[in-house]
């Protein structure tokens, strides 16, 4: 484990797979992506784990892969807690995490509200104020009340004794030998959802589980059971909203590379990144100890040519400028000599105007 983590810190590998305990030991400033393969047990854990990324102040992306199958696993361990108060607390925390993952509302706003802060978007159209799938328009909330009623009816009419696969088969009208033997091809709900594919009905069940309208038992053969709130959907006029991915009109074209403060020259950044890795290897330190990605982005944006210019960059003090500045300015001069048509990107920052 130590060998892999050291290689990751030295930028010798780009991706590392970690357990929670392992991941918490990653103290690297330029982590650009964090991917959760399982649902965290509470929002505090999620916030801390995503905090492994973007420590240099540059943009980072976090992807949470959420499926309702994660919920029973976590609840199994929660149910084993002996203390009633602690067990209830952990369950409330899990429910808040489920709500975060399944609610069609700004993720940033939800996180800040959870920790007692308010967040108001200054400009709903500004890219800097769009930092989650909801605000980017990648998902939408749609009414799924009728489909939820179909699923719940199938669960009831089959005696609340079957799991997801069986209920999906009933709803989709799959007249298999087992369904015919059980007589489930003769219930009213059989085939009521044959106009939709199986993935759609699994998504409906996932959302019902996430919203607590249906419960899944633990064990080798998880069974779907209705909750008291299910009657409100079936008979009380309660609506059910689910998250659905928006179909993309076409393949997104990649715009100019940008960092926190604007675009930068990617070719120069990669050259400076290689130089940073070389110097770090010679000194036996992680690359971010030399300069962070944010500093390299600014170099690749403003093309500093003097020590005075270097001292204006984020994270560059007199010691680093004296120790590394000459090497990086020489790399920038060589880059510009080889590409005389290349100029600094964007409007130069006033601090660079001499």
C-alpha positions in Angstrom: 0.0 0.0 0.0 2.8 2.4 0.9 4.5 1.7 -2.4 1.4 2.5 -4.4 0.6 5.6 -2.4 4.2 6.9 -2.8 4.0 6.4 -6.6 0.7 8.3 -6.7 2.1 11.2 -4.7 5.1 11.3 -7.1 2.8 11.5 -10.2 4.2 8.2 -11.4 0.6 6.8 -11.6 -2.5 8.8 -12.4 -5.2 6.7 -10.7 -5.3 5.0 -7.3 -8.1 2.8 -5.8 -8.4 3.2 -2.1 -10.4 2.1 0.9 -11.7 4.9 3.1 -8.9 4.5 5.6 -6.3 4.3 2.8 -7.9 7.3 1.0 -7.8 9.5 4.0 -4.0 9.2 4.0 -3.8 10.9 0.6 -2.6 14.4 1.2 -1.9 15.6 -2.4 -2.7 19.0 -3.6 -3.4 18.3 -7.3 -6.0 15.5 -7.2 -8.4 16.3 -10.0 -10.9 13.5 -9.7 -12.6 11.6 -6.9 -14.9 8.7 -7.8 -17.1 7.0 -5.2 -18.0 3.4 -6.1 -20.3 3.1 -3.1 -22.6 5.3 -1.2 -20.9 7.0 1.8 -22.7 6.3 5.1 -23.2 10.0 5.9 -22.7 13.5 4.4 -19.7 14.2 6.7 -17.8 11.3 5.3 -18.7 12.3 1.7 -17.6 15.9 2.2 -14.3 14.8 3.8 -13.6 12.2 1.1 -14.3 14.6 -1.8 -12.1 17.1 0.0 -9.1 15.0 -1.1 -9.4 16.8 -4.4 -8.7 20.4 -5.5 -6.6 21.4 -2.6 -4.5 23.7 -4.8 -7.6 25.7 -5.5 -8.0 24.5 -9.1 -11.2 22.8 -10.3 -11.8 19.2 -9.4 -14.5 16.8 -10.3 -16.3 14.3 -8.0 -18.5 11.5 -9.3 -20.8 9.5 -7.0 -22.1 6.3 -8.4 -25.3 5.7 -6.4 -27.5 2.7 -6.5 -30.3 1.6 -4.1 -28.4 -1.7 -3.6 -25.9 0.2 -1.5 -28.6 1.0 1.1 -29.2 -2.5 2.6 -25.5 -3.0 3.1 -25.1 0.1 5.2 -28.3 -0.6 7.0 -27.1 -4.1 7.9 -24.2 -2.6 9.9 -26.4 0.1 11.4 -28.9 -2.5 12.6 -26.0 -4.2 14.4 -25.4 -1.1 16.6 -26.4 -2.0 20.2 -27.0 1.6 21.5 -30.5 2.7 20.4 -29.6 6.4 20.3 -26.5 5.9 18.3 -28.4 3.5 15.9 -31.1 6.1 15.4 -28.5 8.8 14.8 -26.6 6.7 12.2 -29.9 6.0 10.4 -30.8 9.7 10.2 -27.3 10.4 8.8 -27.8 7.7 6.1 -31.2 9.0 5.2 -29.7 12.5 4.7 -27.0 11.1 2.5 -29.6 9.2 0.4 -31.6 12.4 0.1 -28.5 14.3 -1.1 -27.9 11.7 -3.8 -31.5 11.4 -5.0 -32.9 15.0 -4.7 -33.1 17.2 -7.8 -31.6 20.3 -6.1 -28.3 22.1 -6.2 -25.7 19.8 -4.6 -23.6 22.7 -3.3 -26.6 24.3 -1.7 -27.6 21.0 -0.1 -24.0 20.5 1.3 -23.7 24.1 2.7 -27.2 24.0 4.2 -26.4 20.7 5.9 -23.4 22.4 7.6 -25.5 25.5 8.5 -24.5 27.8 5.7 -26.6 29.5 3.1 -25.7 29.6 -0.6 -27.3 31.9 -3.1 -26.2 31.7 -6.7 -25.2 35.2 -7.8 -25.7 34.4 -11.5 -27.6 31.2 -12.4 -26.2 31.3 -15.9 -22.6 31.8 -14.9 -20.3 28.8 -15.3 -18.7 29.4 -11.9 -22.1 29.1 -10.2 -22.9 25.8 -12.0 -20.9 23.1 -10.2 -23.1 20.1 -10.0 -25.1 17.8 -12.4 -28.4 19.5 -11.4 -27.2 23.1 -12.1 -25.6 21.9 -15.3 -28.9 20.5 -16.5 -27.6 17.0 -16.7 -30.6 15.6 -14.7 -34.2 16.6 -14.3 -37.0 15.8 -11.9 -39.9 14.0 -13.6 -43.3 12.8 -12.3 -43.3 9.0 -11.9 -46.4 8.6 -9.8 -48.2 6.2 -12.2 -45.1 4.1 -12.6 -44.5 4.0 -8.9 -48.1 2.8 -8.4 -47.6 0.0 -10.9 -44.5 -1.2 -9.1 -46.2 -1.0 -5.6 -49.3 -2.8 -6.9 -47.1 -5.6 -8.3 -45.4 -5.9 -4.9 -48.7 -6.1 -3.0 -50.3 -8.5 -5.5 -47.4 -10.9 -5.3 -47.6 -11.0 -1.5 -44.5 -8.9 -0.7 -42.4 -12.0 -1.0 -40.2 -11.3 -4.0 -37.2 -9.2 -5.0 -36.5 -6.7 -7.7 -35.9 -9.1 -10.6 -39.2 -10.8 -10.1 -41.2 -7.6 -9.7 -39.6 -6.2 -12.9 -40.5 -9.4 -14.8 -44.1 -9.2 -13.6 -44.5 -5.5 -14.5 -42.8 -6.0 -17.9 -45.0 -9.0 -18.8 -42.3 -11.7 -18.9 -44.4 -14.9 -18.8 -41.6 -17.2 -17.7 -42.3 -20.7 -16.4 -41.8 -19.5 -12.8 -44.2 -16.6 -13.1 -46.8 -18.9 -14.7 -46.3 -21.5 -11.9 -46.9 -18.8 -9.3 -49.9 -17.5 -11.1 -48.4 -14.1 -11.4 -49.3 -13.9 -15.1 -52.9 -13.6 -14.0 -52.7 -10.6 -11.6 -53.9 -7.3 -12.7 -50.5 -5.6 -12.8 -48.9 -8.3 -15.0 -47.6 -6.6 -18.2 -48.8 -3.1 -17.1 -45.3 -1.7 -17.9 -44.4 -3.7 -21.0 -44.2 -0.3 -22.9 -41.0 0.4 -21.0 -37.7 -1.6 -20.8 -36.4 -3.4 -17.7 -33.9 -0.7 -16.9 -36.7 1.9 -16.5 -38.5 -0.3 -13.9 -35.2 -0.9 -12.0 -34.7 2.8 -11.9 -38.2 3.3 -10.5 -37.5 0.7 -7.8 -34.1 2.3 -7.0 -35.8 5.7 -6.5 -38.6 4.2 -4.4 -36.0 2.6 -2.2 -34.0 5.8 -2.0 -37.1 7.8 -1.0 -38.0 5.3 1.7 -41.3 4.4 0.0 -40.2 0.8 -0.4 -37.9 -1.2 1.8 -35.6 -4.0 0.8 -34.8 -6.7 3.3 -31.2 -7.9 3.9 -29.9 -11.4 3.4 -29.2 -13.7 0.4 -32.6 -13.0 -1.2 -33.6 -9.4 -0.6 -37.3 -8.9 -0.7 -39.2 -5.7 -1.5 -41.8 -4.6 1.0 -44.1 -1.5 1.1 -43.8 1.1 3.8 -46.7 3.0 5.6 -46.0 5.9 3.3 -46.7 3.7 0.3 -50.4 3.9 0.9 -50.2 7.7 0.4 -48.9 7.0 -3.1 -51.4 4.3 -3.9 -54.5 5.8 -2.4 -53.7 9.3 -0.9 -52.8 11.3 -4.0 -49.1 11.6 -3.1 -46.9 12.3 -6.1 -43.5 10.6 -6.7 -40.7 12.6 -8.4 -37.6 10.8 -9.7 -34.3 12.0 -11.1 -33.7 11.3 -14.8 -30.7 12.0 -17.0 -31.4 14.4 -19.7 -30.6 13.1 -23.2 -27.7 15.1 -24.8 -28.5 16.8 -28.1 -25.1 15.8 -29.4 -21.6 15.0 -28.3 -20.2 17.8 -26.2 -17.3 19.6 -27.8 -14.4 20.2 -25.5 -13.8 23.9 -25.1 -10.5 25.6 -24.3 -8.7 24.2 -21.3 -9.5 26.3 -18.3 -8.4 26.5 -14.7 -9.8 28.4 -11.7 -8.6 31.8 -13.1 -9.0 31.1 -16.8 -7.5 29.3 -19.8 -3.9 28.3 -20.2 -1.6 26.8 -22.8 -2.0 23.0 -22.3 1.2 22.2 -24.3 3.3 24.5 -22.1 1.6 23.2 -19.0 2.5 19.6 -19.9 6.2 20.6 -20.5 6.3 22.4 -17.1 4.7 19.4 -15.5 7.4 17.1 -16.8 10.1 19.5 -15.6 8.4 19.6 -12.1 8.4 15.8 -12.0 12.1 15.7 -13.0 13.1 18.1 -10.3 11.0 16.4 -7.7 12.4 13.0 -8.5 16.0 14.4 -8.2 15.2 15.8 -4.7 13.1 12.9 -3.5 9.9 14.9 -2.9 6.4 14.8 -4.3 6.0 17.1 -7.4 3.4 19.4 -5.7 6.2 20.3 -3.2 8.0 22.0 -6.1 5.0 23.9 -7.5 1.3 23.1 -7.4 -0.8 22.7 -10.5 -2.3 26.1 -9.9 1.1 27.7 -10.1 1.9 25.8 -13.3 -1.4 26.9 -14.8 -0.5 30.5 -14.1 2.9 30.1 -15.7 1.2 28.6 -18.8 -1.2 31.5 -18.8 1.1 34.5 -18.2 4.5 33.3 -19.4 6.6 34.9 -16.6 10.0 36.0 -17.8 11.6 37.5 -14.8 12.0 36.7 -11.1 9.7 39.6 -10.3 7.0 38.0 -12.5 7.5 34.7 -10.8 6.9 36.2 -7.4 3.5 37.4 -8.6 2.3 33.8 -9.1 0.2 31.9 -6.6 2.3 29.9 -4.2 5.7 31.3 -5.3 7.7 32.9 -2.6 11.3 34.1 -2.6 12.7 30.7 -1.6 10.9 28.8 -4.4 11.6 31.5 -6.9 15.3 31.3 -6.1 15.3 27.5 -6.0 13.2 26.7 -9.1 12.4 29.9 -10.9 15.3 29.9 -13.3 14.7 26.4 -14.5 11.0 27.1 -15.2 11.6 30.5 -16.9 14.2 28.8 -19.1 11.6 26.1 -20.1 9.1 28.9 -20.9 11.7 30.8 -23.1 12.6 27.6 -25.0 8.9 26.9 -25.5 8.3 30.4 -26.9 11.4 30.3 -29.1 10.1 27.1 -30.7 6.6 28.6 -31.1 7.1 32.3 -31.8 3.4 32.7 -32.7 2.2 31.6 -29.2 1.3 34.4 -26.8 -0.1 34.5 -23.3 -3.7 33.6 -23.1 -6.4 36.1 -22.2 -6.0 39.6 -20.8 -2.7 39.8 -18.8 -3.2 40.3 -15.1 -2.4 43.9 -14.1 0.3 42.6 -11.8 2.2 41.5 -14.9 2.0 44.8 -16.8 5.4 46.6 -16.5 
